[in-house]
Structures are given as C-alpha cells and as structure tokens.
Amino acid sequence: MKKSLSALCASFLMSGMMPAESLAKSGDAAAGTSAAAASAAGAAASTNATADTSDTLNARQQAIPPIAAFMATSDMPRLNAALNAGLDAGLTINESKEILVQLYAYTGFPRSLNALSELMKVVDARKQRGIQDPIGVEPSRAVATGDALLAAGKANQTKISGAPVQGPLFDFAPVINQFLQAHLFGDIFERDNLDWQSRELATVGALAATPGAEPQLLAHVRASMRVGLSAGQMRQLTQVLAEQGDAQAAERAKAALAQALASKS
C-alpha cells in the first residue's frame, strides 16, 4: 500500500523524506528522511545491509553522532576533538570525509566545507605527531547516471520510507522529488564506502543538533531502526550526545526515539 507525503521542507538541503504515518499526526510539517543507500544487488548485501541487533554501539559508531552534531552547530573546537576521537576509535580518513560530505544535504554546503577544512587540520596535526591514520576505501563502483540513477534513487527512497512516497506537494513541484531521488538518494547514498547504519547515525546526530528539524529527526530515528540499529543503540546515541555536552541535542533525540517507539506499540 502506498503512503502519502503531505509536506516536504522547501529545500532538500535540510530534509529528506518522512513516513506517511507520522505525517498523519504532524499535518503539514516538513518531513525528512535519508537512508542509506540501497546498493546494486550483491554489493549491497556485503556493505550496507549490515543489520546489528546489539543494544550497544561500538566505539566507532559512538564517535559519529558527536562529529555530526558539532558540524551542524559549527562548533569547531568540539568538532576538532570529535574528529580526533573518531579517528582514534577506528574511523578511517575517507569515512570521516564521507560523513562530512553527506551532511551537506542536511546542514548546507558552508558547514560541510568548513568541517572538511577542520578535518584536514586534524589529519595534518596527527601526522606531525607521528600518527598515521588509515585512509580507508573509496567507493567500489561508479554511481549510475541518467535514468538509471533516478531509478536507483527512487528504489532507495522507497526502501527507507517503507513504501513509495507521493503526495500533493510532488504534484505541485515534481522537480523536488526528482532532485531527492537522483541526487540525495542516488548520487550520495549509492556510494558504498560508508555503511547504512553509519549514515543514519550521522544524520540523526546532525538533525538532533538542529532546532526546528524535529520532524526530520523523527523520520531518521525511524530510518535508523529500519536499517538495523536497535532501540537500545539509539538510546545509547542520546547518552553519547549528553556526555559530549550537547544536552539539547540529546533531549531532542530522546524525545524523537520515545515518539518512534510509541508509534510502534
């Protein structure tokens, strides 16, 4: 059964898609979801579809939400510390880059560019201290183009939303959905050098730190559990944000998780 989408943020730079069931409660609230990319058949199973039923985030996963949160708030001193902690915890340089590149779709190009500049400083400073961080892998395949890219993006969008997404807004401005499908869900999430769960941890961290993005945050908390993160792991995400000193972000994430779990019961 198809789900309706009654509203979308005017620019996809701050939103993706939101499941219809939550829109029924939020009226014309802007909705957002980004999921991790559905890959081409065999590659997807090995790189992205890595469901984790644990109730504990590993050290690498715990490092991602603070990086995203401090990028979203342009808190460069804390971002610097979070990037260092992420590399110490096992993130590769390319994974760190990918997180900061992906988040331009949610925080804007200026914050993404500034955060990438900060990562350059972090990597250079670590090299001067004799630390050789692993570079990590590049995407293993070329992203499709043209109609094939649009089809891949549409499939990714549908998979993360749980059903095809449609609604009056897309009849009014169909180009916005084309951009979402071809670019956000296509160009970005077809890249397989960062797994789905990591992409959602980053997106939740950034949206939790962004006042006014609560509908998108709720959508991505739900998306996180669709790609295999457990409720326990999402609770730990809120704790990590609180421990890193972003109490407001932690409270937003906690409220979104409570709402997501309540709607499932």
C-alpha positions as CSV (number, residue, x, y, z in Angstrom):
1,M,0.0,0.0,0.0
2,K,1.3,3.4,-0.9
3,K,1.9,6.0,1.8
4,S,1.2,9.7,1.2
5,L,3.6,12.6,1.9
6,S,1.8,15.8,2.7
7,A,4.7,18.1,3.1
8,L,8.4,18.4,2.5
9,C,10.9,21.0,3.5
10,A,11.2,23.6,0.8
11,S,14.8,22.7,0.2
12,F,16.1,19.1,0.4
13,L,19.3,20.5,1.9
14,M,17.6,20.3,5.3
15,S,15.4,17.3,4.8
16,G,14.8,14.0,3.1
17,M,11.6,12.0,3.3
18,M,9.3,11.2,6.2
19,P,7.0,8.1,6.5
20,A,3.3,8.9,5.9
21,E,2.2,7.5,9.3
22,S,3.9,10.3,11.2
23,L,2.7,12.9,8.7
24,A,-0.8,12.0,9.5
25,K,-0.1,13.3,13.0
26,S,2.0,16.3,12.0
27,G,-0.2,17.8,9.3
28,D,1.8,19.9,7.0
29,A,5.0,19.6,9.0
30,A,8.1,19.4,6.8
31,A,9.4,15.9,6.6
32,G,12.7,14.4,6.1
33,T,14.4,11.1,5.8
34,S,17.6,9.9,4.4
35,A,18.6,6.5,4.5
36,A,21.5,4.7,3.5
37,A,21.7,3.7,0.0
38,A,20.3,0.6,-1.5
39,S,23.2,-0.9,-3.4
40,A,23.1,-2.9,-6.6
41,A,22.2,-6.5,-5.7
42,G,25.3,-8.3,-4.4
43,A,27.3,-5.4,-3.2
44,A,24.5,-4.1,-1.1
45,A,24.3,-7.2,1.0
46,S,28.0,-7.1,1.8
47,T,28.5,-3.4,2.5
48,N,25.2,-1.7,3.5
49,A,22.8,-4.3,4.7
50,T,24.7,-5.0,7.9
51,A,21.9,-5.2,10.5
52,D,23.1,-5.1,14.0
53,T,20.8,-6.5,16.7
54,S,23.1,-5.4,19.6
55,D,22.0,-2.9,22.2
56,T,25.4,-1.4,22.3
57,L,27.1,0.9,19.8
58,N,30.7,0.1,19.2
59,A,33.4,2.7,19.7
60,R,33.5,3.7,16.1
61,Q,29.7,4.1,16.0
62,Q,29.7,6.1,19.2
63,A,32.1,8.6,17.6
64,I,29.8,9.5,14.7
65,P,26.9,11.4,16.3
66,P,29.1,14.0,18.1
67,I,31.0,14.7,14.9
68,A,27.7,15.3,13.1
69,A,26.2,17.4,15.9
70,F,29.2,19.7,16.2
71,M,29.4,20.1,12.5
72,A,25.7,21.1,12.5
73,T,26.3,23.8,15.1
74,S,29.7,25.0,13.6
75,D,31.3,24.3,17.0
76,M,34.9,24.0,15.6
77,P,36.7,23.3,18.9
78,R,34.4,20.5,19.8
79,L,34.3,19.2,16.2
80,N,38.1,19.1,16.2
81,A,38.0,17.0,19.4
82,A,35.3,14.8,18.0
83,L,37.1,14.2,14.7
84,N,40.2,13.2,16.7
85,A,38.2,10.9,18.9
86,G,36.6,9.3,15.8
87,L,40.0,8.6,14.2
88,D,41.1,7.1,17.5
89,A,38.0,5.0,17.6
90,G,38.6,3.4,14.2
91,L,37.0,5.7,11.6
92,T,39.2,6.0,8.5
93,I,40.0,9.3,6.9
94,N,37.7,8.5,4.0
95,E,34.9,7.5,6.3
96,S,35.3,10.8,8.2
97,K,35.2,12.7,4.8
98,E,32.1,10.8,3.7
99,I,30.2,11.7,6.9
100,L,31.0,15.4,6.4
101,V,30.2,15.3,2.7
102,Q,26.9,13.6,3.2
103,L,25.8,16.0,5.8
104,Y,25.9,19.0,3.4
105,A,22.4,17.7,2.4
106,Y,21.2,18.4,5.9
107,T,23.4,21.2,7.2
108,G,24.3,23.1,4.0
109,F,27.5,23.5,1.9
110,P,29.1,26.1,4.2
111,R,29.1,23.9,7.2
112,S,30.2,20.9,5.2
113,L,33.1,22.8,3.6
114,N,34.2,24.3,7.0
115,A,34.1,20.8,8.6
116,L,36.1,19.3,5.9
117,S,38.7,22.0,6.4
118,E,38.8,21.2,10.1
119,L,39.3,17.5,9.2
120,M,42.3,18.5,7.0
121,K,43.8,20.3,10.0
122,V,43.2,17.3,12.3
123,V,44.8,14.9,9.9
124,D,47.8,17.1,9.3
125,A,48.3,17.7,13.0
126,R,48.1,14.0,13.7
127,K,50.7,13.3,11.0
128,Q,53.0,15.8,12.7
129,R,52.6,13.8,15.9
130,G,53.6,10.7,14.1
131,I,50.1,9.2,13.8
132,Q,49.4,7.5,10.5
133,D,45.6,7.1,10.3
134,P,44.3,4.6,7.7
135,I,43.0,6.3,4.6
136,G,40.2,3.8,4.0
137,V,38.5,2.7,0.9
138,E,36.9,4.7,-1.9
139,P,33.5,3.8,-3.3
140,S,33.9,0.4,-5.1
141,R,31.7,1.1,-8.1
142,A,30.7,4.0,-10.3
143,V,27.4,5.7,-9.4
144,A,24.8,5.3,-12.2
145,T,23.8,8.3,-14.3
146,G,20.7,9.5,-16.1
147,D,17.6,7.3,-15.9
148,A,19.5,4.5,-14.1
149,L,20.5,6.9,-11.4
150,L,16.9,8.1,-11.0
151,A,15.7,4.6,-10.8
152,A,18.3,3.6,-8.2
153,G,17.4,6.7,-6.1
154,K,13.7,6.0,-6.3
155,A,14.3,2.5,-5.1
156,N,16.4,3.7,-2.2
157,Q,13.8,6.3,-1.3
158,T,11.1,3.7,-1.3
159,K,13.1,1.2,0.7
160,I,13.9,3.6,3.5
161,S,10.3,5.0,3.6
162,G,8.8,1.6,3.7
163,A,6.6,2.3,0.6
164,P,6.5,4.5,-2.4
165,V,6.4,8.2,-1.5
166,Q,4.0,10.5,-3.2
167,G,1.6,13.4,-2.4
168,P,0.2,16.8,-3.4
169,L,3.5,18.6,-2.9
170,F,5.1,16.5,-5.6
171,D,2.3,17.2,-7.9
172,F,2.8,20.9,-7.2
173,A,6.6,20.8,-7.5
174,P,7.7,17.5,-9.0
175,V,11.3,18.6,-9.6
176,I,12.0,18.5,-5.8
177,N,11.3,14.8,-5.8
178,Q,13.5,14.3,-8.8
179,F,16.3,16.0,-7.0
180,L,15.7,13.9,-3.9
181,Q,15.7,10.7,-5.9
182,A,18.5,11.4,-8.3
183,H,20.9,13.3,-6.0
184,L,20.3,12.6,-2.3
185,F,19.1,9.0,-2.6
186,G,21.0,8.4,-5.8
187,D,24.4,10.2,-6.0
188,I,25.1,10.3,-2.3
189,F,23.5,7.1,-0.9
190,E,24.6,4.8,-3.8
191,R,28.2,5.4,-2.6
192,D,29.2,2.2,-0.7
193,N,32.2,3.4,1.3
194,L,30.1,4.2,4.3
195,D,27.5,1.7,5.6
196,W,23.8,2.5,6.1
197,Q,23.9,2.5,9.9
198,S,26.8,4.9,10.0
199,R,25.0,7.2,7.6
200,E,21.9,7.3,9.8
201,L,23.9,7.8,13.0
202,A,25.4,10.8,11.3
203,T,22.1,12.2,10.1
204,V,20.4,11.7,13.5
205,G,23.3,13.5,15.2
206,A,23.1,16.5,12.9
207,L,19.4,16.8,13.0
208,A,19.3,16.4,16.8
209,A,21.6,19.4,17.0
210,T,19.4,21.5,14.6
211,P,16.5,23.3,16.3
212,G,13.3,23.2,14.1
213,A,14.2,19.9,12.4
214,E,12.2,17.7,14.8
215,P,10.0,16.1,12.0
216,Q,13.1,15.1,10.1
217,L,14.8,13.9,13.2
218,L,11.8,11.6,14.0
219,A,11.9,10.3,10.4
220,H,15.6,9.5,10.7
221,V,15.3,7.8,14.1
222,R,12.7,5.5,12.5
223,A,15.0,5.1,9.5
224,S,17.9,4.1,11.8
225,M,15.9,1.2,13.1
226,R,14.8,0.2,9.6
227,V,18.5,-0.2,8.7
228,G,19.1,-2.4,11.7
229,L,20.0,-0.2,14.7
230,S,18.2,-1.3,17.8
231,A,16.2,0.8,20.3
232,G,19.0,0.2,22.8
233,Q,21.6,1.5,20.4
234,M,19.5,4.6,19.7
235,R,19.2,5.2,23.5
236,Q,22.9,5.0,23.7
237,L,23.2,7.6,21.0
238,T,21.2,10.1,23.2
239,Q,23.6,9.3,26.1
240,V,26.6,9.9,23.9
241,L,25.3,13.3,22.9
242,A,24.6,14.2,26.5
243,E,28.0,13.1,27.7
244,Q,29.7,15.1,24.9
245,G,28.0,18.2,26.3
246,D,25.1,18.8,23.8
247,A,22.3,18.4,26.2
248,Q,19.7,20.0,23.9
249,A,20.6,17.7,21.1
250,A,20.4,14.7,23.4
251,E,16.9,15.8,24.6
252,R,15.6,16.2,21.0
253,A,16.9,12.7,20.1
254,K,15.5,11.2,23.2
255,A,12.0,12.7,22.5
256,A,12.1,11.5,18.9
257,L,13.0,8.0,20.0
258,A,10.2,7.9,22.5
259,Q,7.8,9.0,19.8
260,A,9.1,6.5,17.3
261,L,8.8,3.6,19.9
262,A,5.3,4.7,21.0
263,S,4.1,4.6,17.4
264,K,5.3,1.0,17.0
265,S,3.4,-0.2,20.1
